[in-house]
Amino acid sequence: MSIYLTAIIKGKPETKEELSKILLNMVVQSRKEIACVQYDLHEDTSRNLFIFHEEWTDEAGLDFHNQQEYLLDFVAKSSELTTDIVIHQTNKIA
């Protein structure tokens, strides 16, 4: 059963370029993972907001993803680059 995530990241205005570069690299790297079905990044430029729409094949694949160096690097830098991160795990109903 697939796992669906929506991650909403509010960037600091002064870090927009660096944050965008890191998030785009996360897309490239995540899409290489076997358990990754979907890993799309959207941007609301008027609010410096980035939104990931993700689908993973299973919990083991998501756990593997969450331990990757590129993701851990983002987490370590996130307090410098962002003002808020909200992650929703949902069930697809239609």
Buried (B, 14 or more C-beta within 10 A) or exposed (E): EBBBBBBBBBBBEEBBEBBBEBBEEBEEBBEEBEBBBBBEBEBEEEEBBBBBEBBBBEEEBBEBBEEBEEBEEBEEBBEEBBEEBEEEEEEEEE
